Amino acid sequence: MEFSSKLLERAVNEMSRLPGIGKRTALRLVLHLLKQPKDQTLFLSEALTAMREDIRFCESCHNISDVEVCEICSNAARNHAVVCVVEDVRDVMAIENTGQFRGIYHVLSGKISPIDGVGPGQLNIASLVAKVQAGTVQEVIFALSPTMEGDTTNFYIYRQIKDYGVTTSAIARGIAVGDELEYADEVTLGRSILQRVPFENSLKGQ
């Protein structure tokens, strides 16, 4: 792709680094920005800069937040004795959109995947185990995507917490095996949360 401007080329190259954005789409987006009033483009760049510099992760659940403790964890109306374990912040958003869960979350920020060099020590597992050990958690819901990596992560965490008297459950397999949680429709995902099953039951087929 030939460019008449090095500045345009640089903008397109940076835009095309985003997932799902190829060079042609990046060019279309950049040209669209050029057609907009300069202030609008500056608002976008300022919003991205502020997000990158000021965004935080909740000290309790590791969800994205603007403050030390996110709105979900600081909400007294939520059931803090029920913790839903998810892979990343997109899964929190997906489950919240169902309106069916009133507990709190714990974001692992990934899944155990030896082939990708991701081990338990690189995930937010220790802080989850500490919550269970503290005795304030009554139920841990495993809501990771039903993939091999997700099942491996679930089982690893289960082994870490099973002796602390906490109930462990897993979302019902209304989510097809191999699917990512964030792409499930809200009705299916909501039912999977409500119809969760004891985690031990999911081990019998293994």
Summary of the structure (lengths in Angstrom):
residues: 206
radius of gyration: 20.6
end to end distance: 51.1
largest distance: 66.5
contacts: 569
relative contact order: 0.10
helix: 48%
strand: 14%
